[in-house]
Amino acid sequence: MRHQRYSVEMESVDPQHVLALTAIVQQMINESGDPVGFDAQAWTTRWIQRPLPALGGALPAEYMVTPEGRELVERVVWSMQAGAYQ
């Protein structure tokens, strides 16, 4: 299944969706890393605005405007815990 990507400005990404993704990142850090001093919200906000090879060079933010796209971005984040994507 091919997911639609959209050209979006960061302001068009629903803050609630960013917070939900931030919660996943924080959970991963709590389970796998050293959470002391790690700012999950700042990291997530920067990460969704950077091109990602796992998304064909697209920005994760471009996918966060649809439920299917958000699910794909979440899967990419969870894959990072296993070392599959960076």
C-alpha contacts under 8 A as a table, 3 or more apart, distances in Angstrom:
res1	aa1	res2	aa2	distance
3	H	68	E	7.20
3	H	69	G	6.55
4	Q	63	Y	7.21
4	Q	69	G	7.27
5	R	58	A	7.87
5	R	62	E	5.47
5	R	63	Y	5.20
5	R	69	G	7.50
6	Y	62	E	4.91
6	Y	63	Y	6.44
6	Y	65	V	7.63
7	S	62	E	5.74
8	V	12	S	6.38
8	V	13	V	7.63
8	V	61	A	7.14
8	V	62	E	5.64
9	E	12	S	5.46
9	E	13	V	7.29
10	M	13	V	5.51
10	M	49	Q	7.46
10	M	61	A	6.85
11	E	14	D	7.65
12	S	65	V	7.92
13	V	17	H	7.31
13	V	18	V	7.48
13	V	61	A	6.75
13	V	64	M	6.52
13	V	65	V	6.27
14	D	17	H	5.38
14	D	18	V	6.71
14	D	65	V	7.63
15	P	18	V	5.00
15	P	19	L	6.16
16	Q	19	L	4.99
16	Q	20	A	6.18
17	H	20	A	5.02
17	H	21	L	6.26
17	H	64	M	7.37
17	H	70	R	7.85
18	V	21	L	5.10
18	V	22	T	6.01
18	V	44	T	7.40
18	V	45	T	7.23
19	L	22	T	4.82
19	L	23	A	6.19
19	L	41	Q	7.32
20	A	23	A	5.16
20	A	24	I	6.64
21	L	24	I	5.13
21	L	25	V	6.37
21	L	44	T	7.26
21	L	74	E	6.78
22	T	25	V	5.02
22	T	26	Q	6.09
22	T	40	A	5.80
22	T	41	Q	5.43
22	T	44	T	5.80
23	A	26	Q	5.05
23	A	27	Q	6.09
23	A	40	A	7.77
24	I	27	Q	5.06
24	I	28	M	6.23
24	I	74	E	7.80
24	I	77	V	7.90
24	I	78	W	7.97
25	V	28	M	5.13
25	V	29	I	6.26
25	V	40	A	6.20
25	V	44	T	7.36
25	V	77	V	7.25
26	Q	29	I	5.10
26	Q	30	N	6.07
26	Q	35	P	7.78
26	Q	40	A	5.56
27	Q	30	N	5.05
27	Q	31	E	6.16
28	M	31	E	5.11
28	M	32	S	5.80
28	M	33	G	7.50
28	M	78	W	7.74
28	M	81	Q	6.72
29	I	32	S	5.16
29	I	33	G	4.74
29	I	34	D	6.43
29	I	35	P	5.69
30	N	33	G	5.99
30	N	34	D	6.73
30	N	35	P	5.62
32	S	81	Q	7.49
34	D	38	F	7.73
35	P	38	F	5.32
39	D	42	A	5.49
39	D	43	W	6.21
40	A	43	W	5.10
40	A	44	T	5.96
41	Q	44	T	5.17
41	Q	45	T	6.06
42	A	45	T	5.20
42	A	46	R	6.27
43	W	46	R	5.29
43	W	47	W	5.95
44	T	47	W	4.95
44	T	48	I	6.14
45	T	48	I	5.70
45	T	49	Q	6.85
46	R	49	Q	5.41
46	R	50	R	6.79
47	W	50	R	5.45
47	W	60	P	7.59
48	I	51	P	7.99
48	I	59	L	5.96
48	I	60	P	4.59
48	I	61	A	4.97
49	Q	59	L	5.54
49	Q	60	P	6.59
49	Q	61	A	6.03
50	R	58	A	7.84
50	R	59	L	5.35
50	R	60	P	7.30
51	P	55	L	7.85
51	P	57	G	4.78
51	P	58	A	4.98
51	P	59	L	4.53
51	P	60	P	7.31
52	L	55	L	5.40
52	L	56	G	6.59
52	L	57	G	4.73
52	L	58	A	5.73
52	L	59	L	6.00
52	L	60	P	7.02
52	L	86	Q	7.80
53	P	56	G	4.96
53	P	57	G	4.69
53	P	58	A	7.41
54	A	57	G	7.08
54	A	76	V	7.27
54	A	85	Y	6.52
54	A	86	Q	7.95
55	L	58	A	5.35
55	L	59	L	7.37
55	L	60	P	7.34
58	A	62	E	6.94
59	L	62	E	5.40
59	L	63	Y	7.44
60	P	63	Y	5.45
60	P	64	M	6.61
60	P	73	V	6.20
61	A	64	M	5.07
61	A	65	V	7.50
62	E	65	V	6.79
63	Y	66	T	6.55
63	Y	68	E	7.96
63	Y	69	G	4.32
63	Y	70	R	6.05
63	Y	72	L	7.73
63	Y	73	V	7.03
64	M	67	P	7.26
64	M	69	G	5.33
64	M	70	R	4.62
64	M	73	V	7.32
65	V	69	G	6.76
65	V	70	R	7.11
66	T	69	G	5.11
66	T	70	R	6.17
67	P	70	R	5.14
67	P	71	E	6.20
68	E	71	E	5.11
68	E	72	L	6.31
69	G	72	L	5.03
69	G	73	V	6.26
70	R	73	V	5.06
70	R	74	E	6.12
71	E	74	E	5.06
71	E	75	R	6.23
72	L	75	R	5.09
72	L	76	V	6.33
73	V	76	V	5.05
73	V	77	V	6.32
74	E	77	V	5.05
74	E	78	W	6.23
75	R	78	W	5.09
75	R	79	S	6.05
76	V	79	S	4.98
76	V	80	M	6.39
76	V	85	Y	6.94
77	V	80	M	5.17
77	V	81	Q	7.04
77	V	85	Y	7.95
78	W	81	Q	5.42
78	W	82	A	7.28
79	S	82	A	5.34
79	S	83	G	6.46
79	S	84	A	5.30
79	S	85	Y	6.12
80	M	83	G	4.76
80	M	84	A	5.34
80	M	85	Y	4.82
80	M	86	Q	6.01
81	Q	84	A	7.49
83	G	86	Q	7.24
